Amino acid sequence: MLDSVTIRCPFCGERFEALVDGSGGDAEYIEDCPVCCRPIQMQLRAGDDGELGLDAGRDE
């Protein structure tokens, strides 16, 4: 199941919605900002209670 999470790009500051799949547990991946196209490092944390956390940072 995909969930929608609103995040802010660490480069351009624009907000956008990212689709995340927490069914596989914690994950780390790169997704390009749909506004400025720079690579954002995403860190997904899936809690035992089904709550999702998503951190977005610069891929440097």
Backbone bond lengths (Angstrom), bond angles and torsions (degrees), N, CA, C in turn:
res aa  C-N    CA-C-N  psi(-1)  N-CA   C-N-CA  omega(-1)  CA-C   N-CA-C  phi
1 M - - - 1.452 - - 1.526 109.08 -
2 L 1.302 116.92 132.84 1.459 121.80 179.48 1.522 109.98 -95.77
3 D 1.321 115.15 139.04 1.458 121.96 175.55 1.519 108.60 -116.35
4 S 1.309 116.51 150.07 1.452 122.48 178.11 1.523 108.94 -100.65
5 V 1.339 115.61 128.46 1.461 121.96 -179.52 1.529 107.95 -127.07
6 T 1.322 117.35 130.11 1.467 121.19 176.92 1.516 109.23 -88.21
7 I 1.331 115.63 126.56 1.462 120.81 178.77 1.525 109.46 -129.99
8 R 1.322 115.65 166.86 1.466 122.23 177.31 1.522 107.91 -112.75
9 C 1.323 116.02 131.33 1.461 121.02 178.65 1.526 109.22 -65.10
10 P 1.342 117.98 129.07 1.468 120.25 179.54 1.533 113.02 -72.93
11 F 1.317 117.96 -7.69 1.462 121.72 179.29 1.526 111.88 -97.56
12 C 1.334 116.67 -58.53 1.474 120.15 -174.31 1.526 113.29 -99.08
13 G 1.339 117.94 -13.18 1.459 121.53 177.22 1.519 115.30 82.82
14 E 1.334 117.71 -1.73 1.468 120.28 179.64 1.523 110.43 -75.10
15 R 1.314 115.46 144.96 1.464 121.28 175.97 1.521 109.08 -90.09
16 F 1.344 115.01 143.85 1.462 120.30 174.47 1.517 108.80 -153.57
17 E 1.321 115.72 163.55 1.452 120.82 -180.00 1.522 109.68 -97.10
18 A 1.321 115.41 132.01 1.460 122.15 176.75 1.522 107.46 -113.34
19 L 1.325 116.39 140.14 1.455 121.72 175.29 1.520 108.49 -92.01
20 V 1.328 116.38 129.26 1.461 121.17 -179.01 1.518 109.93 -127.13
21 D 1.324 115.54 149.85 1.459 122.69 178.52 1.519 107.92 -119.91
22 G 1.317 116.56 103.64 1.454 121.50 -177.76 1.512 113.81 -87.44
23 S 1.336 118.53 0.60 1.459 120.99 -176.06 1.527 112.55 -67.42
24 G 1.330 118.03 -21.23 1.457 121.41 -179.84 1.520 113.39 -94.42
25 G 1.318 117.41 5.23 1.462 120.51 -179.10 1.521 111.88 87.48
26 D 1.317 115.77 -159.33 1.463 121.26 -178.54 1.530 110.80 -64.09
27 A 1.319 115.40 147.26 1.466 120.12 -179.86 1.521 109.93 -152.49
28 E 1.318 115.10 155.09 1.461 121.88 174.89 1.525 106.64 -132.53
29 Y 1.327 116.32 130.84 1.459 120.22 -177.71 1.522 110.27 -156.38
30 I 1.328 115.81 170.11 1.462 123.20 179.58 1.525 108.24 -110.25
31 E 1.325 115.91 133.96 1.463 121.51 175.88 1.523 107.77 -135.66
32 D 1.320 116.80 134.25 1.460 120.74 179.02 1.524 110.63 -77.11
33 C 1.326 116.54 139.97 1.458 122.14 175.07 1.533 108.03 -64.13
34 P 1.332 118.69 130.93 1.462 120.28 179.16 1.530 113.12 -71.38
35 V 1.334 118.14 -10.87 1.467 121.69 -179.09 1.527 110.80 -96.86
36 C 1.346 117.53 -56.02 1.469 120.52 -175.52 1.535 113.48 -104.36
37 C 1.331 117.21 -5.21 1.478 124.08 175.73 1.528 114.63 66.81
38 R 1.323 118.45 14.05 1.472 120.00 178.66 1.525 109.14 -85.40
39 P 1.341 118.05 150.99 1.466 121.71 -176.24 1.529 112.40 -76.46
40 I 1.315 115.47 126.94 1.465 122.20 179.41 1.520 108.32 -109.52
41 Q 1.319 116.80 130.19 1.458 121.24 176.70 1.526 108.11 -84.96
42 M 1.316 116.24 117.32 1.462 122.56 -179.42 1.520 109.75 -101.90
43 Q 1.323 115.67 135.92 1.460 121.38 175.05 1.524 107.31 -125.37
44 L 1.333 115.36 109.31 1.461 122.25 -178.51 1.520 109.21 -96.30
45 R 1.322 115.19 130.51 1.465 121.46 175.66 1.522 107.46 -118.85
46 A 1.326 115.57 121.67 1.460 121.25 179.05 1.524 108.27 -108.75
47 G 1.330 115.91 114.05 1.459 120.35 -179.19 1.511 112.11 -79.10
48 D 1.325 116.67 161.76 1.460 121.75 179.40 1.525 111.86 -62.42
49 D 1.329 116.18 -25.89 1.463 121.15 -178.75 1.533 112.32 -86.05
50 G 1.338 117.41 4.04 1.460 121.49 -179.96 1.509 114.17 89.89
51 E 1.327 117.42 -4.05 1.466 120.48 178.48 1.523 110.27 -75.28
52 L 1.337 115.74 137.22 1.454 121.62 -179.13 1.516 110.95 -108.40
53 G 1.314 116.65 142.85 1.456 122.90 172.58 1.514 107.94 -127.11
54 L 1.317 117.52 137.63 1.457 121.55 -179.46 1.513 108.74 -132.26
55 D 1.335 115.86 120.92 1.452 121.99 175.56 1.517 108.03 -105.75
56 A 1.334 116.35 136.36 1.451 121.86 179.28 1.523 108.68 -119.98
57 G 1.324 116.13 126.33 1.456 120.39 -178.94 1.512 111.45 -139.58
58 R 1.302 114.75 173.41 1.465 120.51 178.22 1.518 109.96 -75.74
59 D 1.298 116.42 138.39 1.465 122.48 177.51 1.520 108.66 -89.62
60 E 1.335 115.36 80.12 1.472 119.72 -176.31 1.508 110.29 -123.58
